[in-house]
Amino acid sequence: MNQLPIFWLKGFGVFIALIGFLAVPSWLTLPYFLHLFILALIWTILAQGQNLIQGFVGYVSIAQAGFMGVGAYFSTLVSVKFGWPVWCSLGLTPLFTGLISVLVGYPSLRVKGHYFAIVTLAYNMVIFTILMTWKSLTGGEAGISNVPRPVAIDWFGLSIDFEGRSNPNYYFLVLGLAALATALCWLILHSRVGRTLLAIRQNEPLAESVGIHVWRYKLFAFVLSASFAGLAGALYAHYIGFLNPDPFGVDQSLNAILAVILGGSGTLAGPVVGSFAVVLLPEYLRIADSYRLITYGFILVVATIFLPRGLVPVLSAAIGVALRRLGVVRHG
């Protein structure tokens, strides 16, 4: 039997997964399930950003939901109050969120370890408080209604609109951006920058001793992570159509961390798997609504204890062992 290199087998797996995601609108009969898939893909963008700083660099940021809120409100405000096209606001949101994260990350990345996590926690609380109290701008707890969707695209005489909840076109838009975010992370991971980030995660003092400007690389990962979160926030706001500060509290930042841990920190597929778990698992447990949060918490604690590397590395190792025993694959 001809044996295949694991590299080609992984590529084939990615191809099959992409085909499966493209086919989702055709086999999901209930619009609500498509709605959940759209939310999970938005969370995938958020979690891929979290994975950049947490999985690649080894620094846990508890500000991801705060940056998501910054992106959501920036895109909403410039489109609602200033009349900018939604496509324009979506394009500028990662840049604006990245700029804000530079101002935030410049002092916070001077500290290390748990101190960094505490500092980012404080930033998330500050952002959430501003969104709640600056009512003349954000609407406070009452929020902002009638957040516009992207305008229809006319392509070779075919009009592609994005109106309505559970719109398949919006699903494909979010799927494309989630795939782009994942591909960008893949490019970074397999570049000199990615190898440097992993070196910092493994031994930061050693990286500094060989002349690596550690702080610059950490700032790069932090800013890109925040930009992903801002884009996810903008997509969320224009999809839901209503915006208030509730989705951007500290608990959502903890869920982003949890998504990365559950799927597999430092892997590319981990944030995807973890995002779907974080979005779909609470919905599945609604059948036992009285015990839903208790059951959800129990599952997360057990998974964190017994699967510290996450689901993806464990499943990948198990599949690899099985295929090698069957003589299907070889190393390479």
N, C-alpha and C positions, 0 to 999 in steps of 0.2 A: 504493500500500500504506500502511495506517495504521501509523504508527510508535509504539512504546511507550517511555515514559520508562524509563531504566535502573533507577530506584527500584522501579518495579512489576515489572520483570523479575527483580530481585534478590529481591523478595518472593515471586514465583512459584517461584524456585529454592529458597528456604528451605522453602516449602510442600512441594515435591516431595521435598526431602531428608528432611523430617519424616515424610512418608508412607513413604519408603523405610526409615527406621529403625523405624517401627512395624511394618513387614512383615517385618523380619529374622527373627523366630522361626519364621515360616511357611515361609521358603525355605531356612533353614539346616538341613540334614538331620542333620549330626553335632553332638552336644552340645558337643564340644570347641571348635568354631568359635563357638558361642554363648558359651561360657566366655571366649574371647578378646575377643569384642565387649563383654562385661560389664567385663572388665579395661580395655579401651580407653576405655570411657565413664567409668570411675572415674578414669582418667588424664586424661580431658578436663576433669573438675572441677579436678584438680590443676593442669593446664596453664593453664586459664583464670585461676586464681589467680596463677600465675607470670607470665602475660601482663599482669595488672594492674600489677604493680610493674616488670616488665621492658619490656613493650611500651608501656604508657601513660606511665610516669614516666621510664623510661630507666635504672633502677637494677637491676643484676643481683644477685638474692638466691640464695645457695647454701645456703639453709636450708629449702627447701620440703619435702624428704623428712623432715627433722627434725620439722617441724610436723605432717606427715602421721603420723609415729610418735607424737607427743603425742596427736593425736586418736584414733588407733587404740587406744592403751593406756588413755586415759581412758574411752572408751566400753566397752572390754572389761572393765576393772577394776570400773567402777560396776555393770555388768550381771552380772558373774561373782561378785565378792566381796561386793557389797552388794545384789544381787538386784533392781536397778532394771529396769523394762521397757526393752527394746531401743529402742523408739520414743522413749522419754524420753531415753535416753542419746544417741541420734542427734541429737535436737533440741538438747541442751545442749552437744554436742561443739564446734560452731563457736564458741559463746560462750566456752567454756573456753579453746580454742586462741587465740581472739582476745585474751583477757585475758593469756595468757602472752606473746603477741607484742607487746602493749603494753609489758610489762616489758622485753622484749628490744629492741624497736624504739626505745624512748625514748632510750637512749644511742647506739645504732648509727647512727641516721639523722642524727646530728650530723656524721658523716663523709661524704665524697662519693666517687664514682667507684670506682676499684679498691679503695680502703680499705674501702668498704662491703661489697664482695664478699668481701674477706678476713675481715671481722668476722663476716658471716653464715656463712661457711665454718667459722669457729671455733665458732659456735653449733651448727651441725649436728653437728660432731664431739663437742661436749660432750653434746648430747642423746643421740647414739648411745652414747657411753660410759656415761652414766647408765642407759640401757636395758639395756646389757650387764652392768653390774656390780651394779645394785641387784636382786639375785636374789630377795630376800625379797618384793619387790613385783612385779617384771616376769617373774620366772622365768629371767632371763638368756638365755643361748643356747638353753637347753632350751625356753623359751617357755611359752605358755599354750595348752592344748588345750581342745576343746569350747566354743569361743566361740559363744554362742547366735545364732540367726537371729531376725529380727523375728517376732513372733507373727502368726498368721493374722488377716486382717481379714474380718469378716462384713459384707457389703454387699448389702442387699436380698435376704437369704437365700442369697447366694452367698459361699462361703468362699474367700478368696484367701490361699494359703499361700506361704511363701518358703523352704521346706526343700529341701535337695538341691542338688547342684552343677548348674550350667547351667539353673537354674529360669527359665522365661520371665517369671514374675512378678517375680523379682528384676531381670531385665533391664529390664522396664518401670519399676520403681522407680528404678533407676540412670539410665535414659534420661530420666525426668521431672526428676530432680535436675540432671542435666547440662544439660538444656534450660533449667531455671530459672537455673542459674549463668550460662549464655550470655546469657539474656535480661536478667539483672541487669547484666552487663557492657555490654550494648547500651544499657540505660537510663543507665548511668553515662557511657558514651562520648558520648552525645548530650545530656548535661546540662551545666550550668554547671561542675560538679565535673570532668567529663571534659575539657572544654575547658581548664580550669585545669591538669589533670594533663599534657595534651599541651603546654601552654605551658611547663611546668617542664621537660619532656623537651627541648623545642627550645632554650630559653635560660633556665636557672635564675637566673643573676644578674639578667637583665632582669625576670623575674617578681618577684623580691624587690624590685627597685627601684620597681616600680609599686604596692607595698603588699600583695602577696599573701603570706599566711602559709605559705610554702613547706613548712616543716617539718610543719605540721598536715596538709596534703594528702598529703605523702609518708607520714606515719604512718597516715593513713586507708587508703591503698592497700596498705601493708604489712600492716596488721591484717586487712583484708578478704582479702588474698591468703593469709594464714596460716589464716584461718577456712575458706576453700575447701579448703586442704590438710588441715585437721583433719577436715572432713566426708568427704573422699576416703579418709582413713585409717580412719575408723570404718566406712565402707561396705566397704572392703577386708577389715577384720578380721572383720566379721560375715558376709561372703561366703565367705572362705576357711575359717573355722572354726578356724584355728590361727594363733597370733601369736608371732613372735620378732623380734628387732631387725634381721635381715638386710635386709629390704626398705627400710630407712630410713637407709641410709648415704649418704655424699657422692656415690657413683656414681649413685644414684637422683635426687639433686638436679640433677646434671649432665644426666641424661636428661630431666628436666623442662625445663631450659633449652634442650636440644636440640630437644625437641618444639615449643617456641615458635618457635625459629629456623627449623626445617625447614618448618613450616606457614606461618609469616609473622608476625613480631613486630609487635604493634600492630593486628592484624586480629582479627575475631571468629571467623572460620572457621579461621584458622591453627592455634590450639591443638587444634581437633577433628581436622584433617588430620594434624598432627604427632603427636598422641597415638596415632592408629591406626597411623601409620608406625612409631613407637617400639615398639609392642606387637606388631604383625603382622610387621614385617620380620625380626626375629631368628627368629621361628617359621618363616617361609617359607624362611629360609636353613639350616634344620636338615637339609635334604636333602644339604648338603655340610658335615656337622657338623665335620669336621677343620679346615675353613677358614672356619667360620661367623663367628667374631669378627673375623677379618682382613677378610673381605668386607664385613661390617657396618660396620666402622670406615672402610674405603675409600669406601663409598657415602656415609657421613655427611660425610667430609672433602670429597669431590667436590661434594656438594650444597651444603655451606656455602660453598665457594669460588665455584662457578658460579651459585648461586642465593642470593645474600646476603639478598635480600628475602623468601625463602621461596617455597613452591609456590603458595600462594593468590594473592598479588598478580600473579605471572607468568601463571598460568592465567586469572585474571580479566581482565587486560589483553588477552590473546590472544583470549579469547572476545568481549570488547567490540569489538575491532577487526573481528573477523570478522562480527559481527552488524550493525555500522554499515555495513560494505561491502555487506552483503546488504539494507540498508535496513529492517532489522527494528526497530531501536531508534534513539532520539535521546537527546541529553543532557537530563537533567531529573530 
